[in-house]
Amino acid sequence: MKALAFLCILFATTLKVKPLLHLSLSSSSSSSSSSPTSPQRSDDPQHQQSYDFYSQSCPLAEQIVRQSTQFLFATDARTAPQLLRLLFHDCFVQGCDGSVLLEENIEGGRTERDAIPNQTLKGFDKIDFIKDLLEEACPGIVSCADVLVLAAREGVVLTGGPFYPVFTGRKDSTRSYYETAVEEIPSPNHNVSTTLMRFASKGFSPRETVSLLGAHNVGSIDCDFIKNRILNFSGTGLPDPSIPTDFLIELATNCSDTSGSRLVSDSTSTTTTNTAIPYYQALSPLLASGNTFGTHYYGALLRGRGLLFSDQQLMYDRKTTKLVEAYASDDGFTFKRDFARVMMKLSSLSGSVVSDQGSPRLQCSRLN
C-alpha cells in the first residue's frame, strides 16, 4: 500500500527532465564501421524485444520508472552512477538479464553479487523500490532486467547525459553466474590491451570501449580500488611511477586510511567518512567539478590524472589516445553521441534466457 500511495503522489506531480540528445533506433544504418552501432532486434523469436514493449500490458511502465528514478536522484545524487554501474555489471555477464540482482541461486550456489568485482556494487535497494511500484501498477508484467535498463537510462539523463531509446521485453534470468562474473568483468588493474580484448569479446570496438568507459565521469570509486596503485604498485612497495607527483600527493592524502574509509568530497577536496572518491571531478582545480555528465574524464586522462590504472592506460595505445583526445576536444557533442549509441548496444546484449525459462521476477533479488 505504501508503494500505491507513492504512485499517487508521483502522478500528481509532474517532474520535467529534458533529453539532451535523441537518436532514432535506425541510426546505425548511417554509421560508419568505425562508429558505435545501435542495437538491433534479435531475429531469434525466443529473445524478441521491441520499443515500447509494455504499451498494452503496462502502459505506464516507463513513466513509473522515469518518475521514480527522478525521485530517487533528487534524494540521493549517487543514484545515477550506481544504476549505471549495476547495468554494466549485469549486461557484461550473460547479457542484460537481471542476474546481477539475485541474492540467491539455484541449488544454493554463489551469485554474481558474491564475485569480487561486484562486491562494491550499490543501488540494489533503488531497483527494488522501482520494482515495488511496478508490481503495484502491473503485477508480474515488467521484468527486473528491463527495470534496470530503463532506470540506468534515466540516471544518465538526470546527470546531463544523452537520452537514448532502448528496447524492452527482456526476460529475467533464472540463475546467477558467479564464475562468469569472476572471469569476464574487466579489472581496474588491466592494461589497455587486456581491456580492449575483454570488451572486444562482447562485440565492442576500441571506439565503443573508450566511449563506454566515459561513464566514469560521474560517480565515486572506493579508495580500495586505487590503494595498491599509490602504495604498492605491482608488488614493488612503491607508487605507480606514471602518476604525476602532485596528483599522487593528493590521492595519498585523501586515501590515507588504506581501509578505504575516506573520500574526497565533490568539488571541495576535503575528506569525509564515506568509502569513495569522486571520479575525475574534484581532485584538481584544472578539472571540472560537480556530479555532472561531461568530458572531464577524458581531460583528466590527458593530464595523467586518471584514478584507475586501466583508465590511464588508454593513453598508452595510439588508437585509444586519439579517441581520448577527440572526446576531450569539443563541447561534448561527439562523446554524448557515441555514448548514447554504445549504451543502446550495451543495453541490447542478450544472454541465454529463452522463452520457456525466463519470466518477470516478482522480487528482483529472489527467484520466483
C-alpha positions, 0 to 999 in steps of 0.5 A: 500500500505504501508503494500505491500511495507513492504512485499517487503522489508521483502522478500528481506531480509532474517532474520535467527532465529534458533529453539532451540528445535523441537518436532514432533506433535506425541510426546505425544504418548511417554509421560508419564501421568505425562508429558505435552501432545501435542495437538491433532486434534479435531475429531469434523469436525466443529473445524478441524485444521491441520499443515500447514493449509494455504499451498494452500490458503496462502502459505506464511502465516507463513513466513509473520508472522515469518518475521514480528514478527522478525521485530517487536522484533528487534524494540521493545524487549517487543514484545515477552512477550506481544504476549505471554501474549495476547495468554494466555489471549485469549486461557484461555477464550473460547479457542484460538479464537481471542476474546481477540482482539475485541474492540467491541461486539455484541449488544454493550456489554463489551469485554474481553479487558474491564475485569480487568485482561486484562486491562494491556494487550499490543501488540494489535497494533503488531497483527494488523500490522501482520494482515495488511500484511496478508490481503495484501498477502491473503485477508480474508484467515488467521484468527486473532486467528491463527495470534496470535498463530503463532506470540506468537510462534515466540516471544518465539523463538526470546527470546531463547525459544523452537520452537514448531509446532502448528496447524492452521485453527482456526476460529475467534470468533464472540463475546467477553466474558467479564464475562468469562474473569472476572471469569476464568483468574487466579489472581496474588493474588491466592494461589497455590491451587486456581491456580492449580484448575483454570488451572486444569479446562482447562485440565492442570496438576500441571506439565503443570501449573508450566511449563506454568507459566515459561513464566514469565521469560521474560517480565515486570509486572506493579508495580500495580500488586505487590503494595498491596503485599509490602504495604498492604498485605491482608488488614493488612497495612503491607508487605507480611511477606514471602518476604525476607527483602532485596528483599522487600527493593528493590521492595519498592524502585523501586515501590515507586510511588504506581501509578505504574509509575516506573520500574526497568530497565533490568539488571541495577536496576535503575528506569525509567518512564515506568509502569513495572518491569522486571520479575525475571531478574534484581532485584538481582545480584544472578539472571540472567539478560537480556530479555532472555528465561531461568530458572531464574524464577524458581531460583528466586522462590527458593530464595523467590524472586518471584514478584507475590504472586501466583508465590511464592506460588508454593513453598508452595505445595510439588508437585509444589516445586519439579517441581520448583526445577527440572526446576531450576536444569539443563541447561534448557533442561527439562523446554524448553521441557515441555514448548514447549509441554504445549504451543502446548496444550495451543495453541490447546484449542478450544472454541465454534466457529463452522463452520457456525459462525466463519470466518477470521476477516478482522480487528482483533479488529472489527467484520466483 
